[in-house]
Amino acid sequence: MLRGYSAPRSPEGRSSLVPAPPWHYVGTMLVVEYWAEPAAAAAVLPPPLEPHPDGGRAAAMFIDWQSCTDGRDQLLDPSRAQYKEFFVTVNALHGGEEVAYCPYIWVDRDFALARGWIQGFPKKLGSIWITRSFGLETRADPGVGPGSAYGGTCAAYERRLAQATVTLERRSQSGPTHNDPPIVNVRHFPRLTKGQHDDPAVHELVRSRAYDRSASEIWEGAATLELFDAPGEEVAALAPARLGKGYRFTIGYSVDDLETLAEL
């Protein structure tokens, strides 16, 4: 009998690329709030999502993650726990409720890519780098306080796709709002059967059900964001028309469930 939550399934089940949930996450985020051109933001939304009334509202995020399952064995084998990702969300409405939709996302580890597909995140492999703080007052540590500056970059297939900076100014009273609504995704798994390429095996709008959320103190400040054109990529269409604030903080949460909102 073959076992395992995901492929490859095996006699003992230890070979699965993605272990069974629950999945527990903790990560430090750089968030840049901004507005894309409203038409470009609307163009990436799948039905039944509708454009947000504050046209073009979006967010770009760089995150340095660590994750594990209940056994926490990944924490002692860090290459199976740590990864980095960059993604963009566009604000929208679903039945009058404010949501955020993720059209583009890159990650640097295969287990995180496959786990994202299971949840509906359209992840691709990339190279993501984010400034870190180690809690020491040294020249190599930006610290966490007024004037502390952080950067993030994302590249794929040897081409730069995104870069951002956040310069901290003050503790935030509100935290970021553009990425605050629940994220909805489309789980899409196509068929290879001849004559059924346009009839996917799975095509559904879903929302993750996270729990045990926690967050650190949030800092905010001035931000920059650039999205670049590259072969095989369309994220540059969501480049900023107007910038908002940048934020830095650490979050944690767990996931073991998914809500299906609609069969598409």
CORNORVEN-V456635 format. One record per residue. N is the residue number from 1. SS is DSSP state (alpha for helix, beta for strand, coil for the rest). PHI is phi in radians with two decimals (NA if undefined). PSI is psi in radians with two decimals (999 if undefined). Layout:
N	SS	PHI	PSI
N	SS	PHI	PSI
This chain:
1	coil	NA	2.28
2	coil	-1.57	2.50
3	beta	-2.22	2.92
4	coil	2.22	2.59
5	coil	-1.33	-0.67
6	coil	-2.29	2.98
7	coil	-1.20	2.60
8	coil	-1.39	2.32
9	coil	-1.45	2.58
10	beta	-2.60	3.00
11	coil	-1.00	-0.68
12	coil	-1.75	-0.23
13	coil	1.44	0.06
14	coil	-1.43	-0.17
15	coil	-1.53	-0.14
16	coil	-0.98	2.32
17	coil	-1.10	-0.68
18	coil	-2.01	2.07
19	coil	-1.27	2.83
20	coil	-1.13	2.53
21	coil	-1.19	2.88
22	coil	-1.33	2.65
23	beta	-1.97	2.29
24	beta	-1.97	2.32
25	beta	-2.18	2.54
26	beta	-2.52	2.42
27	beta	-2.84	2.66
28	beta	-1.74	2.26
29	beta	-1.98	2.49
30	beta	-1.93	2.13
31	beta	-2.09	2.28
32	beta	-2.06	2.06
33	beta	-1.51	2.43
34	beta	-2.79	3.10
35	beta	-2.18	2.16
36	beta	-1.52	3.04
37	coil	-1.09	2.26
38	alpha	-0.93	-0.70
39	alpha	-1.14	-0.66
40	alpha	-1.20	-0.68
41	alpha	-1.15	-0.74
42	alpha	-1.14	-0.56
43	alpha	-1.16	-0.43
44	coil	-1.58	-0.07
45	coil	-1.45	2.23
46	coil	-1.42	2.59
47	coil	-1.16	2.54
48	coil	-1.66	0.33
49	coil	-1.20	2.54
50	beta	-2.10	2.65
51	beta	-1.03	2.54
52	coil	-1.22	2.49
53	coil	-1.08	-0.47
54	coil	-1.53	1.38
55	coil	-0.85	2.27
56	coil	1.49	0.06
57	beta	-1.05	2.26
58	beta	-2.66	3.02
59	beta	-2.59	2.56
60	beta	-2.09	2.38
61	beta	-2.35	2.32
62	beta	-1.96	2.27
63	beta	-2.36	2.32
64	beta	-1.77	1.82
65	beta	-1.77	2.71
66	beta	-2.41	2.37
67	beta	-2.48	2.85
68	beta	-2.84	3.02
69	coil	-1.79	-3.05
70	coil	-1.00	-0.64
71	coil	-1.23	-0.35
72	coil	1.10	0.26
73	alpha	-1.15	-0.44
74	alpha	-1.08	-0.49
75	alpha	-1.16	-0.40
76	alpha	-1.66	0.00
77	coil	-2.31	1.25
78	alpha	-0.99	-0.43
79	alpha	-1.14	-0.32
80	alpha	-1.70	0.03
81	coil	-2.04	-0.57
82	beta	-1.76	2.46
83	beta	-2.84	2.91
84	beta	-2.25	2.64
85	beta	-2.59	2.77
86	beta	-2.29	2.37
87	beta	-2.68	2.86
88	beta	-2.07	2.42
89	beta	-2.10	2.60
90	beta	-2.11	2.28
91	beta	-1.31	2.56
92	beta	-2.70	3.13
93	beta	-2.11	2.42
94	beta	-2.21	1.87
95	coil	1.03	0.59
96	coil	1.52	-0.19
97	beta	-1.57	2.40
98	beta	-1.31	2.28
99	beta	-2.39	2.99
100	beta	-2.14	2.39
101	beta	-2.05	2.40
102	beta	-1.81	1.81
103	beta	-1.49	-0.48
104	beta	-2.47	2.38
105	beta	-2.74	2.46
106	beta	-2.20	2.55
107	beta	-2.50	2.72
108	coil	-1.88	0.19
109	coil	-2.36	2.52
110	alpha	-1.19	-0.63
111	alpha	-1.14	-0.62
112	alpha	-1.25	-0.59
113	alpha	-1.11	-0.88
114	alpha	-1.16	-0.68
115	alpha	-1.11	-0.63
116	alpha	-1.14	-0.74
117	alpha	-1.04	-0.68
118	alpha	-1.06	-0.60
119	alpha	-1.55	-0.16
120	coil	1.77	0.00
121	coil	-1.33	2.22
122	coil	-1.42	1.06
123	beta	-1.26	2.50
124	beta	-2.23	2.76
125	beta	-1.35	2.46
126	coil	-2.71	3.14
127	beta	-1.98	2.01
128	beta	-2.12	2.33
129	beta	-2.32	2.41
130	beta	-2.43	2.34
131	coil	-1.05	2.40
132	coil	-1.97	2.72
133	coil	-2.08	2.42
134	coil	-2.00	0.14
135	coil	1.38	0.30
136	coil	-2.07	2.59
137	coil	-1.54	1.39
138	coil	-2.30	2.88
139	coil	-1.11	-0.49
140	coil	-1.48	-0.10
141	coil	-1.97	2.12
142	coil	-1.23	-0.32
143	coil	1.29	-3.14
144	coil	-2.28	1.70
145	coil	3.12	3.11
146	coil	-0.95	2.24
147	coil	1.62	-0.22
148	coil	-1.15	2.28
149	beta	-2.08	2.37
150	beta	-2.26	2.61
151	beta	-2.33	2.78
152	beta	-2.50	2.52
153	beta	-2.37	2.65
154	beta	-2.39	2.32
155	beta	-2.37	2.69
156	beta	-2.57	2.44
157	coil	0.90	0.75
158	coil	1.20	0.28
159	beta	-2.18	2.33
160	beta	-1.21	2.24
161	beta	-1.89	-0.54
162	beta	-2.70	2.59
163	beta	-2.64	2.54
164	beta	-2.62	2.76
165	beta	-2.37	2.62
166	beta	-2.34	2.15
167	beta	-1.92	1.99
168	beta	-1.21	2.45
169	beta	-2.16	-0.66
170	beta	-2.80	2.86
171	beta	-1.21	2.40
172	coil	-1.51	2.38
173	coil	-1.48	-0.53
174	coil	-1.92	-0.50
175	coil	1.30	3.06
176	coil	-1.16	2.54
177	coil	-2.00	-0.44
178	coil	-1.15	-0.60
179	coil	-1.77	0.21
180	coil	-1.32	-0.62
181	coil	-1.09	2.76
182	coil	-1.04	2.45
183	beta	-1.50	2.28
184	beta	-1.97	2.56
185	beta	-2.33	2.95
186	beta	-1.97	2.06
187	beta	-1.46	2.04
188	beta	-2.31	2.02
189	beta	-2.22	1.89
190	coil	-1.33	2.86
191	coil	-1.67	2.64
192	coil	-1.75	-0.22
193	coil	-0.97	2.24
194	coil	-1.02	2.36
195	coil	1.52	-0.11
196	coil	-2.18	0.36
197	coil	-1.11	-0.46
198	coil	-1.69	0.20
199	coil	-2.13	1.43
200	coil	-1.08	2.59
201	coil	-1.17	-0.62
202	beta	-2.35	2.25
203	beta	-2.67	1.67
204	beta	-2.55	2.57
205	beta	-1.55	2.21
206	beta	-2.32	2.81
207	beta	-2.35	2.28
208	beta	-1.29	2.55
209	beta	-1.95	1.61
210	beta	-1.55	2.72
211	beta	-2.55	3.05
212	beta	0.92	0.82
213	beta	-1.30	2.53
214	beta	-2.64	2.76
215	beta	-2.65	2.65
216	coil	-1.48	-3.13
217	coil	-1.05	2.47
218	coil	-1.89	2.30
219	beta	-1.93	2.58
220	beta	-2.32	2.86
221	beta	3.08	-2.93
222	beta	-1.21	2.61
223	beta	-2.43	2.72
224	beta	-2.22	2.68
225	beta	-2.71	2.28
226	beta	-2.29	2.36
227	beta	-2.08	2.30
228	coil	-1.98	2.59
229	coil	-1.35	2.59
230	coil	-2.79	2.71
231	coil	-1.00	2.35
232	coil	1.34	0.17
233	coil	-2.26	2.60
234	coil	-2.24	0.15
235	alpha	-1.11	-0.47
236	alpha	-1.07	-0.40
237	alpha	-1.11	-0.37
238	alpha	-1.71	0.37
239	coil	-1.05	2.67
240	beta	-1.13	2.31
241	beta	-1.62	-0.45
242	beta	-2.68	2.42
243	beta	-1.77	2.58
244	beta	-1.93	-2.52
245	beta	-1.52	2.87
246	beta	-1.96	2.73
247	beta	-2.45	2.65
248	beta	-2.40	2.30
249	beta	-2.96	3.01
250	beta	-2.05	2.40
251	beta	-2.23	2.81
252	beta	-2.53	2.57
253	beta	-2.92	3.01
254	beta	-2.28	2.70
255	beta	-2.41	2.29
256	beta	-2.59	0.27
257	beta	-2.65	2.79
258	beta	-2.53	2.34
259	beta	-1.79	2.20
260	beta	-1.53	2.08
261	beta	-1.56	-0.60
262	beta	-2.85	2.50
263	beta	-1.53	2.14
264	coil	-1.65	999
